[in-house]
Amino acid sequence: MRKDLPPEKKKVEWKINWEVPTLDLCKKMKELGYPQNKRGWRWVEILEEGKTSSWHLISPYEDPEEYAYVKGDIVSQIIYAPTNGELGEQLPEGFCEFKFNNKFWIKNKEDDYLVSDDIEVNARSNMWIWLRKNGYI
């Protein structure tokens, strides 16, 4: 008879919201000049029957136009969704990340806590936005 594994040994389920930022964060990053000409995860706005729109997250392997065409709909807008790793590589020297009380925090060398979020990729996205608005990148 197999016993259930203790909680620390259970397989963690991978979730896409751990890997790419929310649509709202991606929109802010686009407004601030985050490069959009990359291949990767993308938020795609689809006009359904030319009337209502809805947003879909599509993988790097899907073509947005083909994705919409299958349904007979039209692509209205595409917003690039950077990955957690990509955003982590952009953190300049003098800033550090850590996890405390189940939140991801980013601070500068003066120990000013700048951003935090329950999800690491969203903390990193908020950090990119802060860095851009404050002239670091």
N, C-alpha and C positions, 0 to 999 in steps of 0.2 A: 504494500500500500504506500502510495506517494503522499508525503506531507506537503502542504503548501510552503512555498519559499517564504522566508522572512521578508518584510517590506524592502529592506535595503538590497536584496538579491533579485527582486522582480525586474523583469525587463522594462525599461522605460520606453513608452511609445513615442515615436518621433512625430512631431506635429509641425506643419508648414508655418504656423504662426511663430514658431521658435526660430525660423530661418530667414523670413522676410518681414519687413515692417508692415504696419497697418496701411491701408489705403490713404488715410488722412495724413500720416507721416510722409508717405511717398509723394503726395500732392505738394506738401510744404517744401520737400527737398527739391522737387522739380521747379517750383516757383523761385527757389534760391539758386538755381543753376546746376543741380546735380546732373551729370551727363546722362542723356537719354538714348544715345546711339549704341548701347551695348546689347549683346545677346544674353539673355538670362530670363529670370522670372519677370513677368510683367502683369500689371493690372490693366485690364482691357475693358473699356466701356462699350457695351453693345446696345445698339438701337434695335429694339425688337419691333418688327413690323413698322418701323419708321416712327413709332410713337413713344413708347416708354424705354427707358434705359436701365441697364443693370450692369454692375461691375463683376468681373470674373478674374480670378488669379490663374494665369496660364503658365505652364512650365517652359523651360528653355527649348524644349523639343517641339513645341506647338507653334504653328503659324497663326497669328491673330486673325488674318483675313480668312484663312481656311476654317478656323474655329467658328467664325461668324457665318461663313457661307453654308456650312453644313446645316445650320438652323434656318438659313434664309434671311439672316439679319445683317446689319451693317456695323462695322467698327467705327465708333465715333472718336475714341481717344485711347492712347496707349501711354502708360506711365511705367517707367522702369522701376523694378523693386530690387534694390541691392541686397546681397546676402549678408548674414551676420559676420562671416569671415571677411568679406570685402570692406565692411564698415570698420571692423576692428583694426585692419591694416592702416586705416587713415587717421587713427588717433595719434596726434603728435607727441613728441617727447615732453615730459613734464606733466602729463595727464595719466592717471591710472584708474583701472577698473577693479572692482571687487564686489563680492556678494556678501550681504549682511542682512539678517532678519528676512530672508527669502526675497530680497530685492537686489537688483543689480544697480550699483552706484558708480558714478564717474566723478572724479575730483581732480583739481589741479594741484601743483606742487605747494601752493599756499594752504592746502587742506580745505579749500572751499568746495563744498559739495555742490556740484553743478546740476546734475540730472540723476534721476533714478526711475526705475520701472520694474514691474514684476517680471517682464520678459526682456532678456538681454538685448535682442535685436532692436527693440523699441528704445531702450536706454541708449544704445549706440546711435540710433537715428536722431534722437533728441540731442545727443552730443554733437553730431555733425551739424545739425541746425544751429546749435549754440555757437559752435566754432565758426560757422559761416557768417552768422549775424555779428560776431565780435571780431571779424577780420583775421582769424587764424588760418583759414583756408580759403 
